[in-house]
Amino acid sequence: MPKRAPRAAAAASPGVGRLILRTVAALVALLFGSVVYAYLTLPDVRPLRTSNPPTTAFMELRAREARARGAPARRTQQWVAFSRISAHLQRAVLVSEDDAFWQHEGIDVEPNAGIT
């Protein structure tokens, strides 16, 4: 009976396959965990569809700045229907909400420079 050659490469492959499977499973679990974390920590914006917020973080910031200067915190606002807002202003707001949102002060003035 002829001798068979040793199968050293075949012995290593089940361990490598398990390692790859575990790595892929860990990455999928990490991705799933990230999505769940984002879903649970982001605020629910659905009520904004039917009601206007009484205040915003920006309005509160300006009120604190006014109080720090010793001036009264005034607020003058009038809610209007979305259809009454200029299409140019709607577009400017959409353009300012870009993928670099977290890298600037809330509004990226570069894309809006030609609008004014």
Secondary structure, DSSP 8 states (H G I E B T S, - for coil): -------HHHHHHHHHHHHHHHHHHHHHHHHHHHHHHHHHHS---GGGGTS--S--HHHHHHHHHHHHHT-----------GGGS-HHHHHHHHHHS-TTGGGSSSS-HHHHTTT-
